[in-house]
């Protein structure tokens, strides 16, 4: 998307353009914050990561 700002545009005009862009903008992907704190781990996350990396050796 291209937005053209003309020379001499006022702050009010720029604000309107930004608001229009934000209404049209749709973030892609998923909301990862929805899953924050949902997994209960018994082991230390660093230990799990090292174990998973060592599986490939």
PDB file of N, CA, C, O and CB in Angstrom:
ATOM      1  N   UNK A   1       0.836  -1.163   0.000  1.00  0.00           N
ATOM      2  CA  UNK A   1       0.000   0.000   0.000  1.00  0.00           C
ATOM      3  C   UNK A   1       0.888   1.234   0.000  1.00  0.00           C
ATOM      4  O   UNK A   1       1.914   1.286   0.678  1.00  0.00           O
ATOM      5  CB  UNK A   1      -0.955  -0.007   1.203  1.00  0.00           C
ATOM      6  N   UNK A   2       0.476   2.208  -0.764  1.00  0.00           N
ATOM      7  CA  UNK A   2       1.241   3.441  -0.879  1.00  0.00           C
ATOM      8  C   UNK A   2       0.380   4.593  -0.378  1.00  0.00           C
ATOM      9  O   UNK A   2      -0.784   4.725  -0.754  1.00  0.00           O
ATOM     10  CB  UNK A   2       1.704   3.685  -2.348  1.00  0.00           C
ATOM     11  N   UNK A   3       0.956   5.404   0.456  1.00  0.00           N
ATOM     12  CA  UNK A   3       0.289   6.607   0.930  1.00  0.00           C
ATOM     13  C   UNK A   3       1.137   7.796   0.515  1.00  0.00           C
ATOM     14  O   UNK A   3       2.347   7.824   0.743  1.00  0.00           O
ATOM     15  CB  UNK A   3       0.070   6.574   2.480  1.00  0.00           C
ATOM     16  N   UNK A   4       0.496   8.764  -0.089  1.00  0.00           N
ATOM     17  CA  UNK A   4       1.219   9.935  -0.585  1.00  0.00           C
ATOM     18  C   UNK A   4       0.969  11.107   0.348  1.00  0.00           C
ATOM     19  O   UNK A   4      -0.174  11.486   0.599  1.00  0.00           O
ATOM     20  CB  UNK A   4       0.790  10.287  -2.034  1.00  0.00           C
ATOM     21  N   UNK A   5       2.055  11.673   0.855  1.00  0.00           N
ATOM     22  CA  UNK A   5       1.990  12.884   1.666  1.00  0.00           C
ATOM     23  C   UNK A   5       2.439  14.048   0.792  1.00  0.00           C
ATOM     24  O   UNK A   5       3.554  14.060   0.270  1.00  0.00           O
ATOM     25  CB  UNK A   5       2.877  12.762   2.959  1.00  0.00           C
ATOM     26  N   UNK A   6       1.573  14.998   0.649  1.00  0.00           N
ATOM     27  CA  UNK A   6       1.908  16.160  -0.166  1.00  0.00           C
ATOM     28  C   UNK A   6       2.673  17.181   0.664  1.00  0.00           C
ATOM     29  O   UNK A   6       2.504  17.279   1.880  1.00  0.00           O
ATOM     30  CB  UNK A   6       0.637  16.793  -0.760  1.00  0.00           C
ATOM     31  N   UNK A   7       3.505  17.925  -0.014  1.00  0.00           N
ATOM     32  CA  UNK A   7       4.290  18.959   0.650  1.00  0.00           C
ATOM     33  C   UNK A   7       3.335  19.979   1.284  1.00  0.00           C
ATOM     34  O   UNK A   7       2.401  20.455   0.640  1.00  0.00           O
ATOM     35  CB  UNK A   7       5.265  19.655  -0.357  1.00  0.00           C
ATOM     36  N   UNK A   8       3.585  20.297   2.534  1.00  0.00           N
ATOM     37  CA  UNK A   8       2.739  21.254   3.236  1.00  0.00           C
ATOM     38  C   UNK A   8       1.546  20.611   3.923  1.00  0.00           C
ATOM     39  O   UNK A   8       0.641  21.315   4.370  1.00  0.00           O
ATOM     40  CB  UNK A   8       2.258  22.295   2.281  1.00  0.00           C
ATOM     41  N   UNK A   9       1.527  19.279   4.015  1.00  0.00           N
ATOM     42  CA  UNK A   9       0.421  18.611   4.688  1.00  0.00           C
ATOM     43  C   UNK A   9       0.423  18.967   6.167  1.00  0.00           C
ATOM     44  O   UNK A   9       1.470  19.026   6.811  1.00  0.00           O
ATOM     45  CB  UNK A   9       0.509  17.084   4.499  1.00  0.00           C
ATOM     46  N   UNK A  10      -0.768  19.202   6.685  1.00  0.00           N
ATOM     47  CA  UNK A  10      -0.872  19.572   8.094  1.00  0.00           C
ATOM     48  C   UNK A  10      -0.823  18.320   8.973  1.00  0.00           C
ATOM     49  O   UNK A  10      -0.999  17.196   8.503  1.00  0.00           O
ATOM     50  CB  UNK A  10      -2.175  20.365   8.353  1.00  0.00           C
ATOM     51  N   UNK A  11      -0.583  18.551  10.238  1.00  0.00           N
ATOM     52  CA  UNK A  11      -0.539  17.447  11.193  1.00  0.00           C
ATOM     53  C   UNK A  11      -1.891  16.730  11.243  1.00  0.00           C
ATOM     54  O   UNK A  11      -1.948  15.512  11.409  1.00  0.00           O
ATOM     55  CB  UNK A  11      -0.150  17.961  12.598  1.00  0.00           C
ATOM     56  N   UNK A  12      -2.972  17.491  11.099  1.00  0.00           N
ATOM     57  CA  UNK A  12      -4.322  16.923  11.109  1.00  0.00           C
ATOM     58  C   UNK A  12      -4.518  15.972   9.922  1.00  0.00           C
ATOM     59  O   UNK A  12      -5.084  14.890  10.076  1.00  0.00           O
ATOM     60  CB  UNK A  12      -5.380  18.049  11.074  1.00  0.00           C
ATOM     61  N   UNK A  13      -4.049  16.383   8.740  1.00  0.00           N
ATOM     62  CA  UNK A  13      -4.161  15.537   7.549  1.00  0.00           C
ATOM     63  C   UNK A  13      -3.350  14.253   7.694  1.00  0.00           C
ATOM     64  O   UNK A  13      -3.804  13.173   7.317  1.00  0.00           O
ATOM     65  CB  UNK A  13      -3.701  16.304   6.309  1.00  0.00           C
ATOM     66  N   UNK A  14      -2.153  14.385   8.243  1.00  0.00           N
ATOM     67  CA  UNK A  14      -1.292  13.220   8.434  1.00  0.00           C
ATOM     68  C   UNK A  14      -1.925  12.257   9.439  1.00  0.00           C
ATOM     69  O   UNK A  14      -1.869  11.042   9.248  1.00  0.00           O
ATOM     70  CB  UNK A  14       0.114  13.654   8.911  1.00  0.00           C
ATOM     71  N   UNK A  15      -2.519  12.781  10.494  1.00  0.00           N
ATOM     72  CA  UNK A  15      -3.182  11.945  11.490  1.00  0.00           C
ATOM     73  C   UNK A  15      -4.343  11.182  10.869  1.00  0.00           C
ATOM     74  O   UNK A  15      -4.539  10.003  11.164  1.00  0.00           O
ATOM     75  CB  UNK A  15      -3.676  12.797  12.661  1.00  0.00           C
ATOM     76  N   UNK A  16      -5.119  11.849  10.009  1.00  0.00           N
ATOM     77  CA  UNK A  16      -6.233  11.182   9.324  1.00  0.00           C
ATOM     78  C   UNK A  16      -5.732  10.046   8.436  1.00  0.00           C
ATOM     79  O   UNK A  16      -6.330   8.971   8.405  1.00  0.00           O
ATOM     80  CB  UNK A  16      -7.030  12.195   8.482  1.00  0.00           C
ATOM     81  N   UNK A  17      -4.634  10.282   7.715  1.00  0.00           N
ATOM     82  CA  UNK A  17      -4.069   9.243   6.862  1.00  0.00           C
ATOM     83  C   UNK A  17      -3.597   8.044   7.683  1.00  0.00           C
ATOM     84  O   UNK A  17      -3.817   6.898   7.293  1.00  0.00           O
ATOM     85  CB  UNK A  17      -2.910   9.806   6.043  1.00  0.00           C
ATOM     86  N   UNK A  18      -2.954   8.307   8.810  1.00  0.00           N
ATOM     87  CA  UNK A  18      -2.482   7.229   9.676  1.00  0.00           C
ATOM     88  C   UNK A  18      -3.645   6.423  10.250  1.00  0.00           C
ATOM     89  O   UNK A  18      -3.568   5.197  10.332  1.00  0.00           O
ATOM     90  CB  UNK A  18      -1.631   7.797  10.810  1.00  0.00           C
ATOM     91  N   UNK A  19      -4.718   7.100  10.647  1.00  0.00           N
ATOM     92  CA  UNK A  19      -5.895   6.410  11.165  1.00  0.00           C
ATOM     93  C   UNK A  19      -6.518   5.522  10.094  1.00  0.00           C
ATOM     94  O   UNK A  19      -6.946   4.405  10.383  1.00  0.00           O
ATOM     95  CB  UNK A  19      -6.926   7.420  11.680  1.00  0.00           C
ATOM     96  N   UNK A  20      -6.570   6.012   8.865  1.00  0.00           N
ATOM     97  CA  UNK A  20      -7.119   5.236   7.756  1.00  0.00           C
ATOM     98  C   UNK A  20      -6.268   3.988   7.507  1.00  0.00           C
ATOM     99  O   UNK A  20      -6.802   2.903   7.276  1.00  0.00           O
ATOM    100  CB  UNK A  20      -7.197   6.101   6.476  1.00  0.00           C
ATOM    101  N   UNK A  21      -4.946   4.147   7.556  1.00  0.00           N
ATOM    102  CA  UNK A  21      -4.055   3.006   7.362  1.00  0.00           C
ATOM    103  C   UNK A  21      -4.242   1.955   8.453  1.00  0.00           C
ATOM    104  O   UNK A  21      -4.255   0.758   8.167  1.00  0.00           O
ATOM    105  CB  UNK A  21      -2.603   3.472   7.331  1.00  0.00           C
ATOM    106  N   UNK A  22      -4.385   2.394   9.693  1.00  0.00           N
ATOM    107  CA  UNK A  22      -4.528   1.451  10.802  1.00  0.00           C
ATOM    108  C   UNK A  22      -5.846   0.690  10.725  1.00  0.00           C
ATOM    109  O   UNK A  22      -5.913  -0.459  11.161  1.00  0.00           O
ATOM    110  CB  UNK A  22      -4.432   2.186  12.135  1.00  0.00           C
ATOM    111  N   UNK A  23      -6.891   1.299  10.181  1.00  0.00           N
ATOM    112  CA  UNK A  23      -8.165   0.603  10.018  1.00  0.00           C
ATOM    113  C   UNK A  23      -8.054  -0.485   8.956  1.00  0.00           C
ATOM    114  O   UNK A  23      -8.660  -1.548   9.090  1.00  0.00           O
ATOM    115  CB  UNK A  23      -9.277   1.595   9.646  1.00  0.00           C
ATOM    116  N   UNK A  24      -7.286  -0.228   7.910  1.00  0.00           N
ATOM    117  CA  UNK A  24      -7.132  -1.175   6.816  1.00  0.00           C
ATOM    118  C   UNK A  24      -6.106  -2.258   7.117  1.00  0.00           C
ATOM    119  O   UNK A  24      -6.140  -3.332   6.516  1.00  0.00           O
ATOM    120  CB  UNK A  24      -6.743  -0.447   5.561  1.00  0.00           C
ATOM    121  N   UNK A  25      -5.192  -1.981   8.047  1.00  0.00           N
ATOM    122  CA  UNK A  25      -4.127  -2.922   8.373  1.00  0.00           C
ATOM    123  C   UNK A  25      -4.665  -4.075   9.195  1.00  0.00           C
ATOM    124  O   UNK A  25      -5.306  -3.866  10.225  1.00  0.00           O
ATOM    125  CB  UNK A  25      -3.000  -2.221   9.125  1.00  0.00           C
ATOM    126  N   UNK A  26      -4.404  -5.301   8.739  1.00  0.00           N
ATOM    127  CA  UNK A  26      -4.797  -6.491   9.474  1.00  0.00           C
ATOM    128  C   UNK A  26      -3.529  -7.285   9.769  1.00  0.00           C
ATOM    129  O   UNK A  26      -2.855  -7.732   8.840  1.00  0.00           O
ATOM    130  CB  UNK A  26      -5.841  -7.348   8.672  1.00  0.00           C
ATOM    131  N   UNK A  27      -3.195  -7.467  11.038  1.00  0.00           N
ATOM    132  CA  UNK A  27      -1.975  -8.213  11.353  1.00  0.00           C
ATOM    133  C   UNK A  27      -2.086  -9.664  10.920  1.00  0.00           C
ATOM    134  O   UNK A  27      -3.145 -10.280  11.047  1.00  0.00           O
ATOM    135  CB  UNK A  27      -1.676  -8.139  12.847  1.00  0.00           C
ATOM    136  N   UNK A  28      -1.001 -10.199  10.414  1.00  0.00           N
ATOM    137  CA  UNK A  28      -1.004 -11.591   9.979  1.00  0.00           C
ATOM    138  C   UNK A  28      -0.447 -12.462  11.090  1.00  0.00           C
ATOM    139  O   UNK A  28       0.224 -11.971  11.998  1.00  0.00           O
ATOM    140  CB  UNK A  28      -0.186 -11.773   8.677  1.00  0.00           C
ATOM    141  N   UNK A  29      -0.723 -13.735  11.016  1.00  0.00           N
ATOM    142  CA  UNK A  29      -0.209 -14.662  12.013  1.00  0.00           C
ATOM    143  C   UNK A  29      -1.184 -14.855  13.154  1.00  0.00           C
ATOM    144  O   UNK A  29      -2.369 -14.542  13.039  1.00  0.00           O
ATOM    145  CB  UNK A  29       1.115 -14.175  12.548  1.00  0.00           C
ATOM    146  N   UNK A  30      -0.675 -15.370  14.246  1.00  0.00           N
ATOM    147  CA  UNK A  30      -1.522 -15.639  15.395  1.00  0.00           C
ATOM    148  C   UNK A  30      -1.111 -14.754  16.572  1.00  0.00           C
ATOM    149  O   UNK A  30      -0.010 -14.203  16.598  1.00  0.00           O
ATOM    150  CB  UNK A  30      -1.448 -17.127  15.784  1.00  0.00           C
ATOM    151  N   UNK A  31      -1.998 -14.632  17.523  1.00  0.00           N
ATOM    152  CA  UNK A  31      -1.711 -13.863  18.722  1.00  0.00           C
ATOM    153  C   UNK A  31      -1.058 -14.795  19.733  1.00  0.00           C
ATOM    154  O   UNK A  31      -1.745 -15.589  20.375  1.00  0.00           O
ATOM    155  CB  UNK A  31      -3.006 -13.209  19.305  1.00  0.00           C
ATOM    156  N   UNK A  32       0.263 -14.707  19.880  1.00  0.00           N
ATOM    157  CA  UNK A  32       0.993 -15.614  20.768  1.00  0.00           C
ATOM    158  C   UNK A  32       0.731 -15.304  22.235  1.00  0.00           C
ATOM    159  O   UNK A  32       0.909 -16.176  23.085  1.00  0.00           O
ATOM    160  CB  UNK A  32       2.484 -15.536  20.486  1.00  0.00           C
ATOM    161  N   UNK A  33       0.316 -14.098  22.546  1.00  0.00           N
ATOM    162  CA  UNK A  33       0.043 -13.741  23.928  1.00  0.00           C
ATOM    163  C   UNK A  33      -1.183 -14.476  24.471  1.00  0.00           C
ATOM    164  O   UNK A  33      -1.383 -14.547  25.683  1.00  0.00           O
ATOM    165  CB  UNK A  33      -0.155 -12.240  24.048  1.00  0.00           C
ATOM    166  N   UNK A  34      -1.995 -15.017  23.573  1.00  0.00           N
ATOM    167  CA  UNK A  34      -3.153 -15.801  23.977  1.00  0.00           C
ATOM    168  C   UNK A  34      -2.722 -17.067  24.727  1.00  0.00           C
ATOM    169  O   UNK A  34      -3.456 -17.564  25.580  1.00  0.00           O
ATOM    170  CB  UNK A  34      -4.000 -16.170  22.750  1.00  0.00           C
ATOM    171  N   UNK A  35      -1.553 -17.577  24.413  1.00  0.00           N
ATOM    172  CA  UNK A  35      -1.069 -18.826  24.981  1.00  0.00           C
ATOM    173  C   UNK A  35      -0.070 -18.625  26.119  1.00  0.00           C
ATOM    174  O   UNK A  35       0.476 -19.596  26.643  1.00  0.00           O
ATOM    175  CB  UNK A  35      -0.439 -19.653  23.903  1.00  0.00           C
ATOM    176  N   UNK A  36       0.167 -17.399  26.495  1.00  0.00           N
ATOM    177  CA  UNK A  36       1.142 -17.085  27.531  1.00  0.00           C
ATOM    178  C   UNK A  36       0.726 -17.697  28.872  1.00  0.00           C
ATOM    179  O   UNK A  36      -0.371 -17.443  29.368  1.00  0.00           O
ATOM    180  CB  UNK A  36       1.307 -15.563  27.665  1.00  0.00           C
ATOM    181  N   UNK A  37       1.619 -18.504  29.448  1.00  0.00           N
ATOM    182  CA  UNK A  37       1.373 -19.102  30.752  1.00  0.00           C
ATOM    183  C   UNK A  37       0.473 -20.323  30.742  1.00  0.00           C
ATOM    184  O   UNK A  37       0.048 -20.767  31.809  1.00  0.00           O
ATOM    185  CB  UNK A  37       0.789 -18.096  31.637  1.00  0.00           C
ATOM    186  N   UNK A  38       0.166 -20.882  29.588  1.00  0.00           N
ATOM    187  CA  UNK A  38      -0.744 -22.022  29.486  1.00  0.00           C
ATOM    188  C   UNK A  38      -0.044 -23.353  29.721  1.00  0.00           C
ATOM    189  O   UNK A  38      -0.676 -24.315  30.157  1.00  0.00           O
ATOM    190  CB  UNK A  38      -1.404 -22.033  28.130  1.00  0.00           C
ATOM    191  N   UNK A  39       1.254 -23.419  29.438  1.00  0.00           N
ATOM    192  CA  UNK A  39       1.992 -24.683  29.564  1.00  0.00           C
ATOM    193  C   UNK A  39       2.676 -24.732  30.922  1.00  0.00           C
ATOM    194  O   UNK A  39       3.382 -23.802  31.313  1.00  0.00           O
ATOM    195  CB  UNK A  39       3.037 -24.842  28.418  1.00  0.00           C
ATOM    196  N   UNK A  40       2.456 -25.825  31.627  1.00  0.00           N
ATOM    197  CA  UNK A  40       3.126 -26.027  32.916  1.00  0.00           C
ATOM    198  C   UNK A  40       4.249 -27.041  32.692  1.00  0.00           C
ATOM    199  O   UNK A  40       3.988 -28.187  32.323  1.00  0.00           O
ATOM    200  CB  UNK A  40       2.111 -26.524  34.032  1.00  0.00           C
ATOM    201  N   UNK A  41       5.489 -26.623  32.914  1.00  0.00           N
ATOM    202  CA  UNK A  41       6.644 -27.480  32.700  1.00  0.00           C
ATOM    203  C   UNK A  41       7.151 -28.033  34.021  1.00  0.00           C
ATOM    204  O   UNK A  41       7.180 -27.335  35.035  1.00  0.00           O
ATOM    205  CB  UNK A  41       7.755 -26.715  31.983  1.00  0.00           C
ATOM    206  N   UNK A  42       7.556 -29.313  33.993  1.00  0.00           N
ATOM    207  CA  UNK A  42       8.124 -29.938  35.187  1.00  0.00           C
ATOM    208  C   UNK A  42       9.627 -29.687  35.255  1.00  0.00           C
ATOM    209  O   UNK A  42      10.191 -29.549  36.341  1.00  0.00           O
ATOM    210  CB  UNK A  42       7.832 -31.453  35.198  1.00  0.00           C
ATOM    211  N   UNK A  43      10.269 -29.628  34.098  1.00  0.00           N
ATOM    212  CA  UNK A  43      11.720 -29.437  34.027  1.00  0.00           C
ATOM    213  C   UNK A  43      12.042 -27.991  33.664  1.00  0.00           C
ATOM    214  O   UNK A  43      11.171 -27.213  33.275  1.00  0.00           O
ATOM    215  CB  UNK A  43      12.350 -30.405  32.996  1.00  0.00           C
ATOM    216  N   UNK A  44      13.319 -27.661  33.806  1.00  0.00           N
ATOM    217  CA  UNK A  44      13.824 -26.342  33.438  1.00  0.00           C
ATOM    218  C   UNK A  44      13.790 -26.204  31.913  1.00  0.00           C
ATOM    219  O   UNK A  44      14.252 -27.111  31.220  1.00  0.00           O
ATOM    220  CB  UNK A  44      15.273 -26.123  33.986  1.00  0.00           C
ATOM    221  N   UNK A  45      13.264 -25.114  31.367  1.00  0.00           N
ATOM    222  CA  UNK A  45      13.183 -24.941  29.913  1.00  0.00           C
ATOM    223  C   UNK A  45      14.544 -25.046  29.213  1.00  0.00           C
ATOM    224  O   UNK A  45      14.622 -25.560  28.097  1.00  0.00           O
ATOM    225  CB  UNK A  45      12.561 -23.600  29.597  1.00  0.00           C
ATOM    226  N   UNK A  46      15.606 -24.569  29.852  1.00  0.00           N
ATOM    227  CA  UNK A  46      16.944 -24.650  29.241  1.00  0.00           C
ATOM    228  C   UNK A  46      17.383 -26.107  29.135  1.00  0.00           C
ATOM    229  O   UNK A  46      17.985 -26.501  28.136  1.00  0.00           O
ATOM    230  CB  UNK A  46      17.981 -23.834  30.067  1.00  0.00           C
ATOM    231  N   UNK A  47      17.085 -26.910  30.155  1.00  0.00           N
ATOM    232  CA  UNK A  47      17.439 -28.333  30.130  1.00  0.00           C
ATOM    233  C   UNK A  47      16.671 -29.055  29.026  1.00  0.00           C
ATOM    234  O   UNK A  47      17.223 -29.918  28.344  1.00  0.00           O
ATOM    235  CB  UNK A  47      17.149 -28.989  31.499  1.00  0.00           C
ATOM    236  N   UNK A  48      15.408 -28.706  28.853  1.00  0.00           N
ATOM    237  CA  UNK A  48      14.604 -29.315  27.787  1.00  0.00           C
ATOM    238  C   UNK A  48      15.189 -28.949  26.430  1.00  0.00           C
ATOM    239  O   UNK A  48      15.293 -29.807  25.554  1.00  0.00           O
ATOM    240  CB  UNK A  48      13.121 -28.861  27.880  1.00  0.00           C
ATOM    241  N   UNK A  49      15.569 -27.700  26.245  1.00  0.00           N
ATOM    242  CA  UNK A  49      16.133 -27.248  24.974  1.00  0.00           C
ATOM    243  C   UNK A  49      17.438 -27.983  24.673  1.00  0.00           C
ATOM    244  O   UNK A  49      17.646 -28.419  23.541  1.00  0.00           O
ATOM    245  CB  UNK A  49      16.372 -25.726  25.000  1.00  0.00           C
ATOM    246  N   UNK A  50      18.312 -28.126  25.656  1.00  0.00           N
ATOM    247  CA  UNK A  50      19.578 -28.836  25.448  1.00  0.00           C
ATOM    248  C   UNK A  50      19.329 -30.296  25.094  1.00  0.00           C
ATOM    249  O   UNK A  50      20.009 -30.853  24.233  1.00  0.00           O
ATOM    250  CB  UNK A  50      20.462 -28.740  26.700  1.00  0.00           C
ATOM    251  N   UNK A  51      18.360 -30.914  25.755  1.00  0.00           N
ATOM    252  CA  UNK A  51      18.022 -32.311  25.471  1.00  0.00           C
ATOM    253  C   UNK A  51      17.525 -32.476  24.042  1.00  0.00           C
ATOM    254  O   UNK A  51      17.911 -33.418  23.350  1.00  0.00           O
ATOM    255  CB  UNK A  51      16.963 -32.815  26.455  1.00  0.00           C
ATOM    256  N   UNK A  52      16.671 -31.561  23.603  1.00  0.00           N
ATOM    257  CA  UNK A  52      16.150 -31.637  22.234  1.00  0.00           C
ATOM    258  C   UNK A  52      17.256 -31.421  21.202  1.00  0.00           C
ATOM    259  O   UNK A  52      17.255 -32.066  20.153  1.00  0.00           O
ATOM    260  CB  UNK A  52      15.038 -30.601  22.030  1.00  0.00           C
ATOM    261  N   UNK A  53      18.183 -30.535  21.484  1.00  0.00           N
ATOM    262  CA  UNK A  53      19.288 -30.292  20.553  1.00  0.00           C
ATOM    263  C   UNK A  53      20.226 -31.494  20.484  1.00  0.00           C
ATOM    264  O   UNK A  53      20.781 -31.785  19.424  1.00  0.00           O
ATOM    265  CB  UNK A  53      20.070 -29.039  20.969  1.00  0.00           C
ATOM    266  N   UNK A  54      20.404 -32.180  21.581  1.00  0.00           N
ATOM    267  CA  UNK A  54      21.292 -33.335  21.617  1.00  0.00           C
ATOM    268  C   UNK A  54      20.711 -34.550  20.914  1.00  0.00           C
ATOM    269  O   UNK A  54      21.452 -35.485  20.612  1.00  0.00           O
ATOM    270  CB  UNK A  54      21.613 -33.687  23.038  1.00  0.00           C
ATOM    271  N   UNK A  55      19.404 -34.571  20.640  1.00  0.00           N
ATOM    272  CA  UNK A  55      18.783 -35.700  19.943  1.00  0.00           C
ATOM    273  C   UNK A  55      19.316 -35.832  18.529  1.00  0.00           C
ATOM    274  O   UNK A  55      19.302 -36.930  17.973  1.00  0.00           O
ATOM    275  CB  UNK A  55      17.265 -35.542  19.914  1.00  0.00           C
ATOM    276  N   UNK A  56      19.781 -34.755  17.937  1.00  0.00           N
ATOM    277  CA  UNK A  56      20.217 -34.776  16.544  1.00  0.00           C
ATOM    278  C   UNK A  56      21.655 -35.288  16.409  1.00  0.00           C
ATOM    279  O   UNK A  56      22.106 -35.546  15.293  1.00  0.00           O
ATOM    280  CB  UNK A  56      20.101 -33.378  15.940  1.00  0.00           C
ATOM    281  N   UNK A  57      22.357 -35.435  17.481  1.00  0.00           N
ATOM    282  CA  UNK A  57      23.751 -35.854  17.385  1.00  0.00           C
ATOM    283  C   UNK A  57      23.866 -37.363  17.365  1.00  0.00           C
ATOM    284  O   UNK A  57      24.972 -37.897  17.287  1.00  0.00           O
ATOM    285  CB  UNK A  57      24.560 -35.287  18.540  1.00  0.00           C
TER     286      UNK A  57
END
